[in-house]
Amino acid sequence: MNEYAEALLSATTLAMPKWVRRSVETVAKTAGVSLTDSADVIDVAAADATTLVNGRLRALFDTDVDRQRTNPLEILRGAVPYPTSVLVGLGVQPLSRHQFETERFPDDIYGLTPATWADIDESLYEPGIIWGAWKAKTVLDRRRAQGMR
């Protein structure tokens, strides 16, 4: 794993639990649902989401860039079921969402799917962009070396 991937993984490890907690707290507050006695459930969901995301990111970063079929932001989007399960367990009713969101993310009943790095945490923006730039440069350099560009 290169330094850019390590930086993104490190930032994600710190940001993911905060995002899960913030997602649950925001939706529950909007719905008027109390989180009393829910801290342990939220903590477990945050830890499980972080474990899942980190494992998938490591697998992605261990894959040659020409063979990668996803990206880190899409992997982070895979954590949506964790805060969703907490909210369902609390009895929070699904939110009304835009048709595009409903079609693109049918299982995201609370509209939690992040569109950008900053939707998860501002701290992910820079390492996410830098990793993407590194990947693009790596691919372009290879294509040039192959006489393709």
Buried (B, 14 or more C-beta within 10 A) or exposed (E): EEEBBEBBBEBBBEBBBBBBBBBBBEBBEEBEBEBEEBEEBBEBBBBBBBBBBBEBBEEBBEEEBEEBEEBBBEBBBBBBBBBBBBBBEBEBEEBEBEEEBEEEBEEBBBBBBBEEBEBBBEBBBEBBEBBBEBBEEBBEEBEEEEEEE
